[in-house]
């Protein structure tokens, strides 16, 4: 028994720090939860909206040597913008210094949006999702920095977003694929996040950037 206990303790000590430090953070004022690899910093700032106005925004972020993990929530309640304008503007801003490899519908529960994979001109790789919901832009971006091996973590971060208000931004019927249908039915958000984490953790970094963990049948992105 002592030998088993010793081996378990040894495994815990030798496990990668990144695997031990991921934690879910909840922000009820903005009705979402998301997982970060470390305690995020919170910045009150502004976001340049599609109509040229700067709107209030919150940025939750963690910067590490190999990756940057950022969640932006922009308040567009007074902007009177259509969803298409909001999303198209965000896509254009995010892709100005890179090439879009994947641009597909995204869905978290009953909230619909877009999912992007972007290869930066500097060699970085970003996994991004964005949603226009309840008058706010929710934009989550995991970026693997050039010459790093954080693509799996970038995907894991982007996949971790959960909306907690049980509301919808879409009409009856599906506008895009549901994230992790099987996992959702089995155990709520946790099953979905575990499935995404397994996909990200088991795929080599170059391959992790090619596949959508929400939808393994999706066509690979040609990184």
Buried (B, 14 or more C-beta within 10 A) or exposed (E): EEEEEEEEEEEEEEEEEBEEEBEEBEBEEBBBBBBBBBEBEEEEEEBEBBEEEEBBBBBBBBEBEBBBBBBBBBBBEEBEBEBEBBBEBBBEEBBEEBEBBBBBEBBBBBBBBBBBBBBBEEEBBBBBBBBBBBBBBBBBBBBBBEEBBBBBBBBBBBBBBBBBBEEBBBEEEEEBBBBBEEBBEEEEBEBBBBBBBEBBBEBEBEEBBBBBBBBEEBEEBEB
